[in-house]
Amino acid sequence: MATQLADIKIALHTQSCEDVSNKIDRLNHSIDETSKALVDETKSSAGDKYETGREMIKQEIDKLEAQLILARRELQTLTQINPARVCTSADLGALVTVDGPISYFISISGHKLDTNEGPVLSISPMSPIGQAMLGCKTGDEFVFGEKSILIQSII
């Protein structure tokens, strides 16, 4: 069972790294394409319509750049995790199995892996449930949403 959980942890970490890397590539491509549109807008427009069009394109670039910064932070967080390391408490990089239907990989939010052992959801240590379980060990209970949850294992 521990080997299966370790494999799940590695698979989820790998999937998360790939997803975030792909997101960074897509954002860089979108920024490049939008920047080209800004240059084209400069060449083909004049007057108030020109200024409005340029401003909308600049706002889109700003939005994409903000998303890129967040994605790079996520990738940086993931690179701090050694998925082969066995954790003894619920901290960054831990796979936490609880007495409910979902297990949790403490890393970044937003990834899910369906396994034979049940779904594993990646959560940020800053998320409400991440904060509730942070520092707990196997056999500890934590409260989330007025419900007491037992930690069955941590790897």
N, C-alpha and C positions, 0 to 999 in steps of 0.2 A: 504494500500500500504506500509506504513512504517513497519508494522508487517511482511509483506512478505519479505521486504528488510532485516529486522533484521534476519529473519529465513535463508535467503540466505547467509548472512554474517557469521552466526554461522555454517552453513553447509559447506561453503568454508573453513573456519578456521579448522573445524574438519577434512575435507578431506585432507587439506594440512598437518596437524599434523600427520595423519595416513600415508600419502604417504612418508613424510620425515622419520618417525620412521621405516617404512618398508625398506626404502633405507639404513638407518643406519644398520639395521639387515642384509641386503644383503651384504653390504660392510664388516661388521665384519666377516660374514661367508666366503666371498671371501678371506679376509686377512688370516683367519685361514687355509683355503684350500691351499692357495698359500704358506704359511709358511711351511705347511706339505710337499709340493712339493720341497721346498728348502732343507728340511732335507733329503728327499729321494734322491735328486740330490747329496747331500754330500756323501751319502752312496754308490752310484752306479757309480760315475764317477771319472775320473782322467785326468790330463793334461789340455791342452788349451781348449778343448771342455767342460771340467768340469767348468773351470773359466767363459767361455762365457755363459754357461747355468745358472750358479749361478748368474751372473751379470744381465741377463735378468729377472730372477725371482725376484731379489732384486729391479730392476727398476719397475716391476709390483707392488710389495708390496708398494713401495714409492708412486706410482700413486694412488693406492687404499687408502692409508693413507691420502693423500692430499684431495681426494674426501670425505673421512670420516670427516675430519676437517671442510670442507665446509658444509656438511650436518648437523653436530652438531651446527654450527653457525646458519644455517637456523632454526633448531628446537629451539635454544635459542631465536631467534627473534620472532618466533611464540608464545613461552611461555610468552613473554612480552605483548602479545596482549590479552585483555579481549574482546572477540567478542560481549558480551552483552552490553558493554559500547557504548553509543551514542556519536559519535564524532561531533564536530561543525566546524571543518576545515579538510582539506585534509592532514592528518598526518597518522603515523603508526596506523593501525587498522581501518581506515575509509573505508567505502564503498561509492564510489563516482559515482553518476549517472550523465551522461552528455547528451548533445543534439545529441548524435550519437548512433549507434547501440550497443555499448559495454559499460558496467559499469566496474569500477575498484575497486578492493580490495587492499589497500596498505598494503603489508605484505612482502612476498617473491615472486620472479619471478617464473613463469612457471606453474601455475595451472589455469585451466579453468573449469567453471561450466556452463552448458547450463540450463537456467531456462525459465519459462513461460514469464518472464520479458525481456528475451534476454540473451545473453552470459555475464558472469562476468569473467574478467581476473584478476588474482592476479599479482600485479606488485611490484617491489622493490621501496622504496622511493628514491633509488639511480639511478634508470633507467631514461632515458631521459624524458619520459612522467611523471614519478613520480616527478622528479625535477621540471618540468614545473608547476605542479598543487600543489606542497607542500605549505601548509599554506593558500590556497584559501578557501573561504567559499561559501555557497549556493548563487547563483546569480552572482558570480564572473566569469570572463572569463580568460582563459589562452591561450597562443599561443603554438602550437605544430606542427612542420612541416609546418610552414607558414600558418597554419589554426587556426582561433580563435574558441575555444571550450567553451561553456557555461556549468557551473556546475548547474545541476537542483536540486540535493539534496545530502546531506552527512549524513550518519548515522554511 
